[in-house]
């Protein structure tokens, strides 16, 4: 009896604590509304509100049910200490295909002084007259630059079709603040869906999901589902504070596993680089069959990496079958015929090939300087490891992963995570029965029908291999990471090939996204486009400074590859890397230092000059805390850095230093504020070290 009373008291205390931490959300949840817009069997002109049929509540959960003649929707709100977890389920009442957008509305009544955060450092005051606040990106399948084989024109075969309704949120969470409460809501990183999060002043906080149901999804016939987290955060720090809380909700997706950090080496054998220790290599993208001839006698590159204490990653690109072609104007029949596709590859292709809306293979024409012919056909394959028979996973594991693990590889490298194939839709209904995640559709079709999102099936393979690697104490690395967030939860480090001439790729918006989604995991870059510009080839090598200092600001690791991912590889040209050697020797130890300290989403620091940006590395428990200050302009700027000493547990300081061109910095401490006056040159970063 005493034990029972004790358990009840603990549960009551937990509920009271939960209500205290998410009290704002509890009031909102009570008034939740659900609307739907149908795209099949008939398209509806606008959203229609679903009738609330039932609502049940106790201390631990709230269950609400909605519906119309075609669909039932069940929302289960589970109350936890720090958040509310919402599991939503839509059930098709018929036995026909159904494509729809589900809209969950959290009304925010009588809210004043509301702000909406577009990004980490972009927050605006909400104006009642504006219809919607959102941060969406366009989502369509990619029209191939050099044409396709399965369409008479590039808009056939599915190329350019909308993914869902054609838009998706840039971030996996949304942040809306009043003066007293920060309302955060975000999707689960473990369920890849086409989703949108927004705020409509006239109705409330919005979550939309582009979903489809089919009787052929064996694991969840005629159903679709989603998961949302509702949480509160410190409104003074807007989206940065929202991310701080978001990381706690599913910590397994943000776990920092890699024990050594440094730069990324693509392919070139390590010991064949003169003075390789100067560059700070930590991650080698390689293949189990290659040899390092910089050693005597030569060894496998994996063995050489182990000797140098550099992590080796086996290269894979499972999302496509890429086959060289000798004639650019080959026909669809020719590029899918037995003459070009045969043996074991044909066996898994015809089992796993993704099909377009016309039932043909998704076949793109690619210009490929890494192939002798210069041209290739790229065929999209469904990477779902559960497809019966010999499948993509079996082929990749047998040919690449297993041989590499036998030789001691430290993990698996996934190439091209967001290039062409992840935006495609697979209409092959025989693949539906293996799906673990809800189907979607394309609103571009006159008669939309359910389809598998290729990204979701690729995610499923990444997740399986990541689980296998983590059990063995190994890692997974990915390249081509763009903006779709879900794979971030599976990767141990993110890579991206970078075009220095692209304002989008090198812009603060994209780099902030990488930082936020990786949390404290390493982020590594390879410069491709623009690396032959004069700033990288001619003294005083100003672009080296700009590149390395921008990476330093975020705690990212810079490296180089090739302008076209094939010719004139940086790490095979000693003249090139000797020019860059001084920059690597200066900056990589600093980046390692702050990366090890760990990026923190909330800086607890303000700048008087709003044109500059600031990041923090090191927790309040650390004996040393670092701040990076970046000047994106072309001219030197002055600023005062004001730091909240109380939040960072700084009772007194034994030193404040600048670590780029090392120097002591003047500072003053008044009460709970520390002020530092600094100047920052154009396109440069200052690194400040605070020693408690």
N, C-alpha and C positions, 0 to 999 in steps of 0.2 A: 504493500500500500504506500509506504514511504517513497519507494522508487518511482511509482506511478505519479505521485504528487510532484516529485522533483522534475520528472520529464515534462509534465504539464506546465510547471512554472517556467522551465527553460523555453518551451515553445511560445508561451505568452510573452516572455521577455524578448524573444526574437521578433515576434510580430510587432510589438510596441516599437522596437528599434527600427524595424523595416519601415513602419509607417512614418517614423520621425525622419528617416533619410530620403524617402520618396513620397512624402506627404503631398507635395504639389502634383505629382503624377496621379496619385490615388484619386484626387478630385477630378482630374481630367478623364481618367479611364471610365468612370461611372457613366459618362455621356458619350462614349465611343459610338461612331456611326460607320456603316459600311455601304459602299456603293459599287456598282459593277457596270462595265461597258462591254457588250458582247461584240465579237467579230465573226462568230459562226455559231449556229448555221446561218444566221442573218446578222448583218452589221447594225448596231444601234447608233443613233445619231449622237448621243451623249450619255453621261453617266446616269444611272437610275439607282435611287436609294433602295436598299434592301430592308424589308420589314424586320424589326427586332422581335423575335418569337419568344425568347425566354432569357432570363438572367438569374443565375444562382451565385451566391457568394458566401464565403466563410472567412475565418481568420487568415487562411493560407492561399486562397485562390478565388478568382472571379471567372465564371464561365458565361459567355454570352453567345446566343445563337441567332442568326439572321437567315433570311431566305426569300426566294420567289418561286415561281413555278418550275424553274430550271435548275436551281442551285440552292444548297444549304451551306452556310458558312458558320464555322464554330471558332470562337476566339477564347483561348484559355490563358488567363493572366495569372502566373505564379508569382507570389510575393517572396522576395528574398531580402536579406539585410540591406543590401546596397542598391538593389535594382528590382525591376519587374521584368520577367521573361514572358513574352507573348508568343504562343504557338498558335498559328492560324491554319485552318484546314478548310478547303473548299471541296464539296462533294457534288458531282454531276448527278442529278436525279434521273436522267435518262441514260441511254446506253449508246449515245452518238458522240462524236467528237465535239468538243466545246473549246473555243478560244475566247479569252476574255482578259480584261484588265480589272484587277481587284483593287479597290481604293479604301483604305482604312483612314478614318478621319478622327483626330483627337481635338475636339473643340476647346479653344482657349478663350474663355469668357471674361470680359471686363479687364483684360490685361493692358497695362499701361507701360510706356517706356520700353517697348519691345525692340530688340535688335536681332538681326539675322547674320550668321557667319557664313560667308562664301568659302573662305579658306582659313588657314591658321592665323594670318594677320590681316584679314579683310572682313570687317564687320560693319554693317550699316544699320541705321535706325529705320524701323519699319514705318512706312507711310500707308495709312488705311486705304488710300485710293488705288494702290498698286494691286494687281490681281494675284500675282504669285512671286515668291522669292525662291529661287532654286539655283543649283549649279549642275547643269546637265551637259552631257556631251552627245553628239550624234552617234548612233549605232546602226551601221549598215554593213552588210557583207562587202568585202573589198573587191572593186573592179580591178582586174589584173592590168598592170601597166602595159604589158605587151600582148594582151588579148587572151582569149580562152579557146579551148578546143570543143567544148560541149555546148556552144551557143553560136547562133548566126550573128548576133550582135551582143555586146558586152552586158546589156541590160537583161538578157535572157539567161537561163540557167541559174538564176538566183543572184547574180552579181549586182550589187547595189541595192538589193532588197533590204527593207528595214529588219533589224533585229528587234522583235516585239513591235512596239509602236514607233521605234526609231530614236528613242532617247533613253539615257540612263544617267544616274547620279555619278558624279566624279569621285566623291568620297563615300565610304560605307556608313557614315553617320551624318547626322544633322545637328546643329547647335543653335538654339533659340534662347535668348536671355531676356529676363526682366531685371529690375534692379536687385531683387532678392533671390531669384531662382534661375538656375540654368537648366533648361529642358534639353536633354540629349536623347536621341533615339537612333538606333543603328541596326543593320542587318547582321545575321550570324555569318562569320567568316567561313563556316563549314557547310553552307548551303548555297551554291552558286545559282543566282537567279537574276533575271533582268528586272531591275527595281529603280524606283525614283523616290527621293525624300525631299519634301518641300514645305513651305509655309504659305497658306492662303489666308490673308487677314480676315476675309469674309467668312471662312469656315473653320480653319484651325491648322494643326500640324498634320501633314499628309504623308502617307506611305502608299505607293502604288507598285503592283507586281503584274508583269505580263505573263500570263499562265495559260496552259492548255491541259485538257484531260482527254484521256483515251482509254477504252477498255483493254488496250494491248499493253499497258504498263503493268506488268505482272506484280511488281512489288507494291503498287498502290493504284489498282484499276479505278478509273473514273474519278481520280482524286488529284489534288495539288495541295501544296503546303508551303509555309514560310515560317521564319522565326524573326522576331524583333526583340531588341532590348530597350527598355525605357529606364532612364537614369537621370540623376541630377548632378550638377557640377557647380563649381565656383564661377558665378557669372562675370566676375571681374576679369577673368582670363579667357572667356569665350571658348572658341573651338579648341584652343590648346588645353584648357581644363577638361573639355569634353573627351579629348583623346586620352588624357591621363586616367579618366574613369573607365573609358572603353577598353583599355588594355587589361584591366582587372577582370572583365566579364568573362573572357575566354582566354586565360593566360597561356594555354598551351600553344595558341597561334602566334604568340609574340615572344616565346622563349628564346633566349640567346644561348645557343649551343656551341658555336665555334670558339675554340680556345686560343687560336692564334689569328692575327689579322695582318693584312698588308695588301699589296696590289695583285691584280689579275694578270696572268701570263697566258695568252692564247697560243696553243699548239707548239710554238718553238721550243725545242729541248732546252732545259734550264742551263745545263753545263756548257752549252754551245754559245752562251752569252758571256762575253769577256767581263770579268769583275761583277758577276751577277749579284753578289751580296750587297752591292751599293744601292740596289733598286727596291729592296723591301718586298720581294715576292712572297706571297702567302698561298695563292690559289692558282693551280695549273690546270687549264682545260686541255685535255690530251686524249689519246686513244691507246688502248692496251697493246696494240700491235706495233707502236712506234718505238724507236731506239734513240737514246741520247749518246751521240758520238763524241761529246765533249769529255767523256770518261774513257779511260783505258783499262781494260777492254770496255767496249760500249755496253751499256745496260739498257733495259727497258726504261722508258721515261718514268713509269710509275716507281720503279726501284730507285732511280736517280732522285726523284722528288723526295722519297722517304729518307734517303741519305742526307738530303739538304734540309729536312724538317719543313718541307713545303707540301701542302695538301694537294693531292692529285684527284681530278674529277674526270670520270669517263664521259666522253661526248655522246649525246643522243639527240635525235630530232624525230621523235615518234609520230608527229602529227601529220606527216606527209610521206609519200613515196616520191622521190625525185629521181627522174630517169633522163640521162642525156639523150638528146635527139640531134640528128645530123641535118635535118631540114626544118627550118623555122615554120614553113607553111604546111607541115604535116597535118593530116586530117585526124579527126577524133578516132576513127576506126584504126588508123595506123598507130596512134600513141597508146591505144588500149588493147592492141592485138598481141598475139602470142609471140611474135618476133621480138617485141621489146619487153613484155612482162611474162616471165616464166619461172619455173622452179618454186622454191620456198616462198619467194616474194609474191608470186601470183597466188599461192595458196592462201596467204593471209590477206592479200588485197581484196580478193573477191568475197572473202568472208566479212571484212571490216570496212570496205569502202563506203564513204559517205555519199549519199545520193542527193542530187539537187531536186528542185520542185518538179522537174520533168522526168525523174527517175534515172538520170544519167550520172556518170561519175563526175565529180567536181574536178575539172581538169584545167589548170592554168598554164599559160606559156610564160616561162621565166628566162630572163637574160642572166646567165650564170657564168661569170668569168672563172669560177673555180672548177668548171668542167672543161675538158679539152675541146668539146664541140662548141662551147660558148652559149648553148641553149639547152633547155630542159623542159619536160612536162612535170608539173607538180600535181599529184593526186592526193586529195584529202582523205585520210583514213580515220575512222572512229577508233579512239585509243582505249575504249572501255575494256578493262582487263577481264571482265566477266563474260564477254561474248564467247559462246561455245565454239569448240573447234580450235584450230590453230589461229591465234589472233595477234594483234599488234604487240601486246605485252610479251607474249611468248617469243616472238621474233626478236624484239629488242633485247630481252633478257638473255636469250640464247646467244645472240651474235655479239652483244656489246657488254652488257652489265656483268654477266657471270664470268667471262674471261678476265675482265678488269678486276673483279673482286678476288679472284684466284691469285692475281699478282699483287694484291695488297692495296688497291685503290681506296682512297678515303671517302669516296662518294660518287654521286651521279650528277652530271651536268645536263640540263635541258636547254636546248637552243630554241630560238624563235617562239617564245611564249606568246607573243601577240604580234604576229605578222599578218598573214592572210587567213589562215585556217580557223583560228579561234572565233572569228566573227561569222562563220558559215552556219547554216542550218542543215541538219541531216534528216531527210524525209523518209529514210528507209524504215518502215514500220517493223521490220523483223528485229531491229535494234532496240525498239521500245521496251521489250520485255526485260532487258538488262539494266534499265535506267534506275539510278538511285535518287535522282533529283528531278523535280517537276519539268514537264515539257513547256515549251513556249511556242511562238508562231511568228509570222510576218504579216504586218498590216498592209504590206504592199500588194499582196495577192488579192485578186477579185473575190476569191473564196478562200480565206485563210484556213489553214488546217494545222494540226499539231506537228511539231518537229522537235528534234533534239538540238539543243544548243551545243555546238562542237566544243566550245570552251568548257562546258560542264563535264563532258565526257573526258576531255584531256585532264581536267582537274582531278577526276576520279583516278586516273592512272598516276598522276603526280602524287596523290595522297597515298596510294598503295605502296609506291616505291619509297616515299618518304618514311612511312611507317616501318618498312623493312630496313631501311638504312639506320633509322634511329634506334631500333632494337639492337643493331650491331655496333652502335656507337659511331656511326658514319653520318654523312651529311648530304644535303641536296642543294644544288645551285641552279639558278635560272638566268637566262639572258633574254633580252627583248622585252623586259617588263615595262608595260605602258601605263595603263590607268585602271584596268579591271582589278579589283582589290583581292579577290578570293585566294589566288595562288600565294599571296604574301604570307598567309598563315601556314603554308606547308614548306616554303623555302627557308633555308638557314642563312643564305646570303643572296642578295639580288645583284644581278649584273645588267648593264645596258650599254650597247654600242651607241656612241654619241657623235652627233654631227655638229661640229663647232660653228658651222654656218647657219644652223637652224635656231632661230630665236625661241621657238617652242621647246625644242629638246634641251636647250641650255637655260631656259627661262626659270625665274624663281618659282612660278606656279608649279611647273613639273618637278623641280628639284625638292620643293617643300612636300609635295605629294609622296615622293620616294622616302623622304625622311620620316614623315608621319606614319606611313604604312609599314615601314621596317622597324619602327621603334628603335631598339638598340642593336638590331642585327646589322652586320656589315653591308655596306653598299659599295659596289666596285664598278668602275667605268672603263670602257675602251674608246679612245678617240679614233674615229674613222674619218668622216667627212670634214674637210678643212685642215687636216693635219699637214698638208703640203703648202698651206698658206705661208707667206713670208714671216709672219710672227713666230712660226715654229721652225723655220729653216734659216733665217738670217739674224745675225746679232742685232740688237741685244736680246732676241728671243722673248719679246714682250708677251706673246700669247702664252708661253709657258707660265710666266708669272700669273697672268690672268686666270688661266685654267686651274693651276694648282691652288691659288688663293681662293677661288670660288669653291673648290672641293673642300679645302680646309674649313671654310665657314660652316659647312654642313657635317663635317667629319666623314666625308666620302673619300674613297681611294682612287686616284687618277692613274690611268695607264693608256697604252696606244695599241693599235692593231694595223689596219690597212685601209686605204681610201675606198677600195671596193671589196674588202673582205677576202682578198686573194693575192693581189700583186703588191710588190714593194713593202713587204711586212716590216714594220718598225723594228722588231726584235731580232731580225736577221741582218740588219744594216748597222754595223758598229759606228759608222759616222753619225747616224741619226741619234742612236741612244747615248753616244758620248756627249753630244750637244745637250741632251736632256739630263745627263747624270748629276750635275750640280743641283738641279731642282729637286730631283728625287732624294738626294742626300740631305737637302735642307728641310723639305716639307713632309716626307713620309714619316720620319720619327715623331713629328709634331701631331700628325693625323692619328698615328697609332696611340699616342698618349691620350688624346681627348676621346678617341673612340673607346678605348679601354675604360675611361672614366664613365662613359655612358651618356648618350644624349637624353635630355630631359625636356618634355613638351612645354612645361611652364618655366619661363626664364626667371621670374621674380626680379626682373630688371627692366628699366625703362630708358629710352633714349630721348634726349631733348631734340635731336635732329631726326624728324620722322622720315626723312629720305633714306636713312640707313636702316639696317636690320641687325638683330641680335639673336644668338642662340646660346644655350647653356649646356655644359657637360659636367657631370658629377652631381651626386645627390646631396641633400642637406646633411647626411651622415658622413660624407667624405671629408677627409682632412684637407683636400685640395679641390677647388672648384674652378672651372674654366669658362670663359665667355669668349665667343667669337663675334666680331662686329664687321659687317660687310658694307662697302660703299659701292652701289651699282652705277654711280655717275662717273663722268670722266674727269671730274675735278676734285681736289682734296677738300674734305669737309671736316669741321670740328663738331664734337658732340660731348655731352655730359652723360655718363652712364650712372644711373641711380639704382642701387641694389638694395633689396629688402633684406637686411641682415637677420632679422628675426625669423623669417620664413626659411632662411638657409642655415639657421643655427650658427651664425657667426658672432661669437661673443667678443673676440678680438682677433686681429690679424698680425701675423709675423712677417708678411711680405706680399707685395703686389707687383707683378712683373709683366712686361710685354715680351712674348716669346718669338715673334717674327722680328728679326733684327733685334735680338734680345736687349732689353733695357728696363731699368726701374721706372715705375710709374708713380706719379704723385696722386695721393688720395686723401680724402677726409672722411671721418666717421662721426656722425652726429646722431645720437640716439640709436634708432633702428635703421638708419640710412647710411650707405656708403656711397660716396660720389667720386668718380674718376673722370678727369678731363683728358680726352684723347683726340688726335687728328688721324684721319684715315684717307690715304691716297685714293685716287680714282681707280675703280675696278680692283680694289685691294681688300684684304682682310687683316684686322688686328686681332691677335690672340692674347687674352688677358688671363693670367694665372693668379688666383687668390689662395694664399696658404694660411690656414687658420693657426 
